[in-house]
Amino acid sequence: MPHSRKIAVIGLGYVGLPVAVSFAASNVPVIGFDIDARRIAELNKGHDRTNEVESQRLKQKSLTFTDDRAALKQADFFIVTVPTPIDEARRPDLTALIKASETVGQALKKNDIVVYESTVYPGATEEDCIPVLEKISGLKSGRDFTVGYSPERINPGDHVHRFETIKKVVSGQTPETLQIVADVYGSVVTAGIHKAPSIKVAEAAKVIENTQRDLNIALMNELSEVFQALGINTLDVLAAAGTKWNFLPFRPGLVGGHCIGVDPYYLTYRAQKAGCHPEVILAGRRTNDAVGGRVARECIKRLLASGASKPCVTVLGLTFKEDVPDIRNSKVVDIISELTNFGVSVQAHDPWAEADEVKHEFGIHLLERKALQPADAVILAVSHKAYLDEGWSLVKSLLKPDSKIVIDVKGALPRETSRDFDLFSL
């Protein structure tokens, strides 16, 4: 359904950029705003460092990229897609969300609509964001302007489930706002629109989507410990159990990134403020947060058994998932940290991650492939396609001639050719 709204997208990361590009493709004016001047310069040159959007889609005539806040005054429909991470104490960090609300507040006019897509706890849009919008704009929410919430469902690296092809949950402060928000998103989202009855319901739906996945993966990670103790291969068990029609196909692994490893803490934080203590959710988080350390200790056990002196370990992959450059909340860092704490020398490689960003965020120096020295053990931490294509020949080429220790975290390499190695997988 056509609409006459002029759209501004605030935050041009993995979520915001596909949103901006999709709306621009429907020939409506779109302003893509980000405070990162380097990011804006790259986008204006047709380059997306996240590899989510092709160059030609960045050059649409109806799409403008800018870091100039004044340009936002041309819009009347604002979509906020900024990061909502957790701090070191694993509490919600709304800094970027509040600053984005201040930025929108400076451009806000009567009859404008502000829609938040960033993941938050139930109540944040109305309790944390609206007061900022009102204070900066001098306008009254519900009378002069209204807000909505529509949780993002972008999956980095997934070229099947895209913004347009994922059913969109929408909500609005008033019935009229809800209908406008539904119409605007419905103009580009072909998968359909679900109207949530309230903003809080939409916010809650987002956090439990990833909390559910987190708990299922936590169960698999715990089972992998149980099966290791029993001398059973976890993937063999899952393959057998998976023949039942209603068995869910989850697998053990590292749980990092900006969603699954973060969102549950937003829900538990708000639950605890309300006097509720969500034991199951937090138990799942503890289980998943401990996996990196477990992987490192399994490697160390094998190094000790091999008698390696001054051992060196090569870690392959540092991004939070396969075939994306996103390093946010990467749990591979936990593996490297634990190895280093035990005095093990670590060399890391990743064909997707930006070396400067990794150095800045984690203090880890990524090496070029040719600079890797023969190692006492190899850890395939992230199963990038580039690694899997070379398979065991790659692993063998990176080990010392008499070394056999391989940690294939997700069991991605073919096991039938692994007999010559001391192999561990979750």
C-alpha positions as CSV (number, residue, x, y, z in Angstrom):
1,M,0.0,0.0,0.0
2,P,1.5,3.4,-1.0
3,H,2.2,6.0,1.7
4,S,3.4,9.6,1.7
5,R,5.8,9.5,4.6
6,K,9.4,10.8,4.3
7,I,11.6,8.3,6.1
8,A,14.8,8.7,8.1
9,V,16.7,5.7,9.4
10,I,19.0,6.5,12.4
11,G,21.9,4.0,12.6
12,L,23.2,2.3,9.5
13,G,24.6,-0.9,10.7
14,Y,23.5,-4.5,10.0
15,V,19.9,-3.6,10.8
16,G,19.5,0.0,9.6
17,L,21.2,-0.2,6.2
18,P,19.0,-2.9,4.8
19,V,15.9,-1.1,6.1
20,A,16.9,2.2,4.4
21,V,17.8,0.5,1.1
22,S,14.5,-1.4,1.0
23,F,12.4,1.7,1.5
24,A,14.4,3.6,-1.0
25,A,13.7,0.9,-3.6
26,S,10.0,1.7,-3.3
27,N,10.8,5.2,-4.6
28,V,10.1,7.1,-1.3
29,P,12.7,9.6,-0.1
30,V,14.9,8.0,2.5
31,I,17.6,9.7,4.7
32,G,20.1,7.3,6.1
33,F,21.8,8.9,9.1
34,D,24.8,7.7,11.1
35,I,27.2,9.5,13.4
36,D,30.2,7.6,11.9
37,A,31.5,9.9,9.2
38,R,33.8,7.1,7.8
39,R,30.7,4.8,7.4
40,I,28.8,7.6,5.6
41,A,31.8,8.2,3.3
42,E,32.0,4.5,2.4
43,L,28.3,4.2,1.7
44,N,28.4,7.2,-0.5
45,K,31.1,5.5,-2.5
46,G,29.0,2.4,-2.8
47,H,30.8,0.3,-0.2
48,D,29.1,-1.6,2.7
49,R,31.7,-3.0,5.0
50,T,29.2,-5.4,6.5
51,N,28.7,-7.1,3.1
52,E,24.9,-7.1,3.6
53,V,24.0,-4.7,0.8
54,E,25.3,-4.7,-2.8
55,S,26.9,-1.6,-4.2
56,Q,24.2,-0.8,-6.8
57,R,21.5,-0.7,-4.2
58,L,23.4,2.0,-2.3
59,K,23.3,4.3,-5.3
60,Q,19.5,4.7,-5.5
61,K,18.4,8.3,-6.3
62,S,15.8,8.4,-3.5
63,L,18.5,7.4,-0.9
64,T,20.7,10.0,0.9
65,F,23.4,9.1,3.4
66,T,24.5,11.8,5.8
67,D,26.0,12.5,9.3
68,D,24.3,15.9,9.3
69,R,21.6,16.1,12.0
70,A,20.0,19.0,10.3
71,A,19.0,16.8,7.3
72,L,16.7,14.8,9.6
73,K,14.3,17.7,9.7
74,Q,13.1,16.8,6.2
75,A,11.7,13.5,7.5
76,D,8.4,12.8,9.3
77,F,8.8,9.1,10.0
78,F,11.9,8.1,12.0
79,I,13.2,4.6,12.3
80,V,15.8,4.1,15.1
81,T,18.1,1.1,14.6
82,V,21.1,1.7,16.9
83,P,22.9,-0.9,18.9
84,T,21.7,-1.9,22.4
85,P,24.5,-3.8,24.0
86,I,25.2,-4.8,27.6
87,D,27.9,-3.3,29.8
88,E,30.6,-5.2,31.7
89,A,28.2,-6.0,34.5
90,R,25.8,-7.5,31.8
91,R,23.2,-4.8,32.3
92,P,21.4,-3.1,29.4
93,D,23.4,-0.2,27.9
94,L,21.0,2.3,26.4
95,T,23.6,5.0,25.7
96,A,23.2,4.8,21.9
97,L,19.4,4.6,22.1
98,I,19.2,7.7,24.4
99,K,21.6,9.7,22.1
100,A,19.6,8.6,19.1
101,S,16.4,9.8,20.8
102,E,18.1,13.2,21.5
103,T,19.0,13.4,17.8
104,V,15.5,12.6,16.7
105,G,14.1,15.0,19.3
106,Q,16.0,17.9,17.6
107,A,14.2,17.2,14.3
108,L,10.8,16.3,15.6
109,K,7.7,18.2,14.4
110,K,4.0,17.9,15.0
111,N,2.4,14.8,13.6
112,D,5.7,13.0,13.2
113,I,6.1,9.3,14.1
114,V,9.1,7.7,15.7
115,V,9.5,3.9,15.5
116,Y,12.2,2.0,17.4
117,E,13.6,-1.3,16.1
118,S,16.5,-1.6,18.6
119,T,16.1,-4.5,21.0
120,V,15.0,-3.3,24.4
121,Y,13.3,-4.7,27.5
122,P,9.5,-4.3,27.7
123,G,8.7,-0.7,28.6
124,A,11.9,0.9,27.4
125,T,10.3,2.8,24.5
126,E,7.7,4.5,26.7
127,E,9.7,4.8,29.9
128,D,13.1,5.6,28.6
129,C,12.8,7.0,25.0
130,I,9.6,9.1,25.1
131,P,10.8,11.4,27.9
132,V,13.9,12.2,26.0
133,L,11.9,12.9,22.8
134,E,9.6,15.2,24.7
135,K,12.4,17.0,26.6
136,I,14.4,17.8,23.5
137,S,11.5,18.6,21.1
138,G,9.3,20.4,23.6
139,L,6.4,18.5,22.2
140,K,4.0,16.1,23.9
141,S,3.9,12.4,23.1
142,G,0.4,11.2,22.1
143,R,-0.7,14.7,21.3
144,D,1.9,16.3,19.1
145,F,3.8,13.2,17.9
146,T,3.5,9.4,18.5
147,V,5.8,6.4,18.7
148,G,5.8,2.8,17.7
149,Y,8.0,-0.2,18.1
150,S,8.8,-2.8,15.4
151,P,11.5,-5.3,16.5
152,E,14.3,-6.0,14.0
153,R,14.7,-9.5,12.7
154,I,17.8,-9.1,10.6
155,N,20.1,-12.2,10.5
156,P,23.6,-11.1,9.3
157,G,25.0,-13.2,6.5
158,D,21.5,-14.7,5.7
159,H,20.6,-13.9,2.1
160,V,17.3,-15.9,2.2
161,H,15.7,-14.3,5.2
162,R,15.9,-10.6,4.4
163,F,14.1,-7.5,5.7
164,E,11.4,-7.8,3.0
165,T,10.9,-11.5,3.4
166,I,10.5,-11.7,7.2
167,K,7.1,-11.1,8.7
168,K,7.2,-7.8,10.5
169,V,5.8,-7.2,14.0
170,V,4.5,-3.6,14.5
171,S,3.0,-1.7,17.3
172,G,1.8,1.9,17.9
173,Q,1.0,4.2,20.7
174,T,-2.5,4.8,19.3
175,P,-4.7,2.8,16.9
176,E,-4.1,5.5,14.2
177,T,-0.3,5.3,14.7
178,L,-0.4,1.5,14.6
179,Q,-2.2,1.6,11.2
180,I,0.2,4.1,9.7
181,V,3.2,2.1,10.9
182,A,1.6,-1.1,9.5
183,D,1.0,0.7,6.1
184,V,4.5,2.1,5.9
185,Y,6.2,-1.3,6.6
186,G,3.6,-3.1,4.6
187,S,4.7,-1.1,1.5
188,V,8.0,-3.0,1.4
189,V,7.7,-6.1,3.6
190,T,6.2,-8.8,1.4
191,A,6.0,-11.5,4.1
192,G,3.2,-9.8,5.9
193,I,2.5,-7.6,9.0
194,H,1.6,-8.7,12.5
195,K,-0.1,-6.0,14.6
196,A,0.9,-6.4,18.3
197,P,-1.7,-5.0,20.7
198,S,0.8,-2.8,22.5
199,I,4.3,-1.5,22.4
200,K,5.3,-3.6,25.4
201,V,4.0,-6.8,23.7
202,A,6.2,-6.1,20.7
203,E,9.2,-5.4,22.8
204,A,8.7,-8.6,24.8
205,A,8.2,-10.6,21.7
206,K,11.7,-9.6,20.4
207,V,13.6,-10.5,23.6
208,I,11.9,-13.9,23.9
209,E,12.6,-14.9,20.3
210,N,16.3,-14.9,21.1
211,T,15.9,-16.0,24.7
212,Q,14.3,-19.2,23.4
213,R,17.2,-19.9,21.0
214,D,19.7,-19.1,23.8
215,L,18.0,-21.7,26.1
216,N,17.9,-24.3,23.4
217,I,21.6,-23.9,22.6
218,A,22.4,-23.9,26.3
219,L,20.7,-27.3,26.6
220,M,22.8,-28.6,23.8
221,N,26.0,-27.3,25.4
222,E,25.1,-28.9,28.6
223,L,24.3,-32.2,26.9
224,S,27.6,-32.1,25.1
225,E,29.3,-32.1,28.5
226,V,27.2,-34.9,29.7
227,F,27.8,-37.0,26.6
228,Q,31.6,-36.3,26.7
229,A,31.6,-37.7,30.3
230,L,29.7,-40.8,29.1
231,G,32.0,-41.3,26.1
232,I,29.3,-40.6,23.5
233,N,29.6,-38.3,20.5
234,T,27.1,-35.5,20.8
235,L,26.5,-35.1,17.1
236,D,25.8,-38.8,16.7
237,V,23.2,-38.5,19.5
238,L,21.6,-35.4,17.9
239,A,21.5,-37.1,14.4
240,A,19.6,-40.1,16.0
241,A,17.2,-37.9,18.0
242,G,16.7,-35.7,15.0
243,T,14.9,-38.4,13.1
244,K,11.8,-37.7,15.3
245,W,9.5,-35.2,13.6
246,N,9.2,-32.8,16.5
247,F,12.9,-32.8,17.7
248,L,14.3,-29.3,17.4
249,P,17.6,-29.2,15.4
250,F,19.7,-27.1,17.7
251,R,23.5,-27.8,18.1
252,P,26.1,-26.9,20.7
253,G,28.4,-24.0,20.1
254,L,29.7,-20.6,21.0
255,V,26.9,-18.1,21.6
256,G,28.1,-14.6,20.8
257,G,26.9,-11.7,18.6
258,H,24.7,-8.8,19.3
259,C,21.4,-10.8,19.8
260,I,21.3,-14.2,21.3
261,G,24.1,-13.6,23.8
262,V,22.7,-10.2,24.8
263,D,18.9,-10.0,24.6
264,P,18.2,-12.4,27.5
265,Y,20.0,-10.0,29.8
266,Y,17.5,-7.2,28.8
267,L,14.6,-9.4,29.9
268,T,16.2,-10.6,33.1
269,Y,17.2,-7.1,34.1
270,R,13.6,-5.8,33.7
271,A,12.2,-8.9,35.4
272,Q,14.4,-8.4,38.4
273,K,13.4,-4.8,38.7
274,A,9.8,-6.1,38.8
275,G,10.7,-8.5,41.6
276,C,10.8,-11.6,39.5
277,H,13.9,-13.8,39.4
278,P,14.2,-15.8,36.1
279,E,16.3,-18.7,37.1
280,V,16.1,-20.8,33.9
281,I,17.0,-17.9,31.6
282,L,20.1,-16.9,33.7
283,A,21.1,-20.6,34.0
284,G,21.1,-20.8,30.2
285,R,23.2,-17.7,30.0
286,R,25.8,-19.0,32.5
287,T,26.0,-22.3,30.5
288,N,26.6,-20.5,27.2
289,D,29.0,-17.9,28.6
290,A,31.2,-20.7,30.0
291,V,31.7,-22.6,26.6
292,G,34.7,-20.6,25.5
293,G,36.6,-21.4,28.7
294,R,35.6,-25.1,28.4
295,V,37.0,-25.3,24.8
296,A,40.2,-23.7,25.9
297,R,40.6,-26.1,28.8
298,E,40.0,-29.1,26.5
299,C,42.8,-27.9,24.3
300,I,45.1,-27.3,27.3
301,K,44.5,-30.9,28.6
302,R,45.6,-32.3,25.3
303,L,48.7,-30.0,25.1
304,L,49.8,-31.2,28.6
305,A,49.3,-34.8,27.6
306,S,51.3,-34.3,24.5
307,G,54.2,-32.9,26.5
308,A,54.5,-29.8,24.3
309,S,56.8,-27.2,25.9
310,K,56.0,-23.5,25.3
311,P,53.0,-24.6,23.2
312,C,51.6,-22.5,20.4
313,V,47.9,-22.7,19.3
314,T,46.4,-21.4,16.1
315,V,42.9,-20.2,16.3
316,L,40.9,-20.0,13.1
317,G,38.0,-17.6,13.0
318,L,37.2,-14.7,15.3
319,T,33.9,-13.2,14.1
320,F,30.8,-14.2,16.1
321,K,29.4,-16.4,13.3
322,E,30.3,-17.9,9.9
323,D,31.0,-15.8,6.9
324,V,30.2,-12.4,8.3
325,P,32.7,-9.7,9.4
326,D,30.8,-8.9,12.7
327,I,33.0,-9.3,15.7
328,R,30.6,-8.0,18.3
329,N,30.5,-10.1,21.5
330,S,32.6,-12.8,19.9
331,K,33.1,-15.7,22.3
332,V,36.2,-16.8,20.5
333,V,37.9,-14.1,22.6
334,D,37.1,-16.2,25.7
335,I,39.0,-19.1,24.2
336,I,42.0,-16.9,23.4
337,S,41.9,-15.3,26.8
338,E,41.8,-18.6,28.7
339,L,44.7,-20.0,26.6
340,T,46.7,-16.9,27.3
341,N,46.0,-17.1,31.0
342,F,47.6,-20.6,31.0
343,G,50.7,-19.3,29.3
344,V,49.9,-20.6,25.9
345,S,51.1,-18.6,22.8
346,V,48.1,-17.9,20.5
347,Q,48.1,-16.8,16.9
348,A,44.7,-15.9,15.3
349,H,43.5,-15.7,11.7
350,D,40.2,-14.7,10.2
351,P,39.5,-14.0,6.5
352,W,36.4,-11.8,7.3
353,A,37.3,-9.7,10.3
354,E,39.0,-6.3,10.0
355,A,42.4,-6.6,11.8
356,D,42.3,-3.0,13.0
357,E,38.9,-3.4,14.5
358,V,39.9,-6.6,16.3
359,K,43.0,-5.0,17.7
360,H,41.0,-2.0,18.9
361,E,38.2,-4.0,20.5
362,F,40.0,-7.0,21.9
363,G,43.8,-6.2,21.8
364,I,44.2,-9.3,19.6
365,H,46.6,-9.1,16.6
366,L,45.2,-11.0,13.6
367,L,47.8,-12.6,11.4
368,E,47.9,-13.1,7.6
369,R,47.6,-16.8,6.6
370,K,51.2,-16.9,5.4
371,A,52.4,-15.5,8.7
372,L,51.1,-18.4,10.8
373,Q,53.8,-20.5,12.3
374,P,53.4,-24.3,12.7
375,A,51.4,-24.9,15.8
376,D,51.0,-27.6,18.5
377,A,47.2,-27.4,18.1
378,V,44.6,-25.9,15.8
379,I,41.2,-24.6,17.0
380,L,38.6,-24.2,14.3
381,A,36.6,-21.7,16.3
382,V,34.4,-20.3,13.4
383,S,33.6,-22.6,10.5
384,H,34.0,-20.1,7.7
385,K,33.4,-21.6,4.3
386,A,37.0,-20.7,3.3
387,Y,38.3,-23.0,6.0
388,L,35.8,-25.8,5.3
389,D,36.6,-25.7,1.6
390,E,40.3,-26.7,2.4
391,G,39.2,-29.0,5.2
392,W,41.7,-31.3,6.8
393,S,44.5,-30.4,4.4
394,L,44.4,-26.8,5.8
395,V,44.5,-28.1,9.4
396,K,47.4,-30.4,8.7
397,S,49.3,-27.7,7.0
398,L,49.1,-25.5,10.1
399,L,50.2,-28.1,12.6
400,K,53.8,-29.1,13.5
401,P,54.8,-32.4,11.8
402,D,54.4,-34.4,15.0
403,S,51.3,-32.5,16.4
404,K,47.8,-33.9,16.1
405,I,45.6,-31.8,18.4
406,V,42.6,-30.3,16.7
407,I,39.6,-28.6,18.3
408,D,36.8,-28.4,15.8
409,V,34.3,-26.5,18.0
410,K,31.1,-27.2,16.0
411,G,32.2,-30.5,14.5
412,A,32.1,-29.0,11.0
413,L,35.0,-31.0,9.5
414,P,34.2,-34.5,8.1
415,R,34.9,-37.0,10.9
416,E,35.6,-39.9,8.6
417,T,38.9,-38.3,7.7
418,S,39.9,-37.3,11.2
419,R,41.3,-40.6,12.5
420,D,44.9,-39.4,12.4
421,F,44.1,-36.5,14.8
422,D,43.5,-36.0,18.5
423,L,40.1,-34.4,17.9
424,F,37.6,-32.7,20.2
425,S,34.3,-31.1,19.3
426,L,31.4,-29.9,21.4
